[in-house]
Amino acid sequence: TWERWIVRADRPQSFHIEGVMFQVRNVNGSAPFPEDRGWKDTVWIDGQVELLVYYNQPSWPHFPFQYLSQTLELADRGSIGQILVNPAP
């Protein structure tokens, strides 16, 4: 399963999604930097990035995947959360 994510940050920070792989489609509307090409699970955000996220495994209610910024003081602003990926039917 694939999803398109748009992630914005008002100050530069890293962003990570557990249990998935993604490709950076653009950075602030431009082509990705060379270091952002290829499969990733963490990306540096300084403005806005568009990600093409690939879910290649399920998660479980007792063990969800997390998405997070490495800047913990931003947790209350939505930089940390959990996602459930259901198994394919």
SVG drawing of the C-alpha trace seen along z (x, -y; Angstrom):
<svg xmlns="http://www.w3.org/2000/svg" viewBox="-10 -28 34 39">
<polyline fill="none" stroke="black" stroke-width="0.4" points="0.0,0.0 1.2,-3.5 0.3,-6.9 1.3,-10.5 2.4,-12.5 3.0,-16.3 5.1,-17.1 5.7,-20.7 7.9,-22.1 8.3,-25.7 11.8,-25.1 14.4,-22.6 14.2,-19.1 14.5,-15.5 11.3,-13.4 11.1,-9.6 8.4,-7.0 8.9,-3.5 8.1,-0.3 7.9,-1.9 10.0,-3.1 9.5,-6.2 10.9,-8.2 11.2,-12.0 9.2,-13.3 10.1,-17.0 11.6,-19.5 9.9,-22.9 8.5,-22.2 11.9,-21.3 13.6,-18.1 15.1,-16.2 18.7,-16.8 21.1,-13.9 21.2,-12.8 17.4,-12.5 17.2,-10.1 16.5,-6.4 14.5,-4.6 14.4,-6.4 12.8,-6.1 14.1,-9.5 14.3,-12.9 15.5,-16.4 12.7,-18.9 13.3,-22.6 9.9,-23.8 7.9,-21.2 8.6,-17.7 6.3,-15.4 6.9,-11.8 5.7,-8.6 5.3,-6.2 5.3,-2.4 3.7,-0.2 5.3,3.3 4.2,4.8 1.3,4.6 1.4,3.1 -0.8,4.2 -3.0,2.3 -0.6,3.4 2.4,2.4 1.6,-0.5 4.2,-2.3 5.2,-5.8 6.0,-8.9 8.0,-11.5 10.3,-14.5 13.5,-14.1 12.7,-17.4 10.8,-16.2 9.6,-19.6 7.4,-19.6 5.4,-16.5 2.5,-18.6 2.3,-20.2 1.6,-17.0 5.2,-15.9 4.7,-12.5 1.8,-10.1 0.9,-6.5 -0.4,-4.7 -1.9,-1.3 -1.3,0.6 -3.8,3.4 -2.8,6.6 -3.9,7.0 -7.2,8.9"/>
</svg>
